Amino acid sequence: MKHSTFLLMAGIFMLSAAPAFSQLLPAVTVIPANYKYLKTVGGKEVAIPVQRLQRTAAAYDIKESEYYEEDYDTYFISFYLPEGQILAAYDSTGKLIRTAEKYKNVKLPSVVTKSVTTRFPNWAITKDTYLVTYFEGTEQSTKKYKLLLENGSKRIRIETNEQGEIL
């Protein structure tokens, strides 16, 4: 009992000796450096490996890289996963200015799958390649699917955009 009373008294003394003011800190807003890129290339049904690699490219800090030197205006960095790769160009401030992306055999959006199976009912999609290009400033990206379809011994190659329109 004496021990707990002593601790209680010591705590009260410490609190009364502490300064009685609080400091209000300003609000901090965290904005990703390359949010426009993610907003432009993202979509409702983008495959998980694609999202993972795109987020890695968007979060890359060129100024913290071993390759960074103030003498250069543009840096080209490659990112790889077994499912795909990105070649990204950054300016000297670390802003992502363009990408060329290629992914193989990733999950297709349902609108693409539905469009292909409607147009080619007896054909199976056996391989797919997803290509993305991004250019900063245009606020647009080009997204295209190259598909290999098979029906028995027959094979055809088609291309669609992200809305499933056959090109």
RATADA-V342121 format. One record per residue. RES is the residue in one letter. OMEGA is omega in whole degrees, -180 to 180 (* if undefined). Layout:
BEGIN
res: <RES RES>
omega: <OMEGA OMEGA>
END
This chain:
BEGIN
res: <M K H S T F L L M A G I F M L S A A P A F S Q L L P A V T V I P A N Y K Y L K T V G G K E V A I P V Q R L Q R T A A A Y D I K E S E Y Y E E D Y D T Y F I S F Y L P E G Q I L A A Y D S T G K L I R T A E K Y K N V K L P S V V T K S V T T R F P N W A I T K D T Y L V T Y F E G T E Q S T K K Y K L L L E N G S K R I R I E T N E Q G E I L>
omega: <179 -178 -179 177 179 180 179 -180 180 179 179 179 -179 180 -179 180 -179 178 -174 176 176 -178 179 -179 179 179 180 176 179 180 178 -176 -175 -177 -180 177 -179 180 -177 -176 -178 178 -178 -172 178 -177 -177 179 178 178 -178 -178 178 177 177 179 -179 -177 -176 -180 -176 -179 178 -177 176 -179 -173 171 -176 -177 -174 179 -176 178 177 -178 178 176 -176 166 176 -178 -177 -179 177 167 -174 176 179 172 -174 178 180 180 178 -174 175 177 168 -173 178 -179 180 174 174 -180 -179 173 -177 -180 178 179 -179 180 -178 -179 176 -178 -179 -170 -177 -177 178 176 -177 177 175 174 -179 -179 179 170 -179 174 180 179 179 -179 178 173 177 -180 -176 176 172 -173 172 -180 178 175 -174 179 180 178 173 177 177 175 175 171 -176 176 178 179 179 -178 *>
END
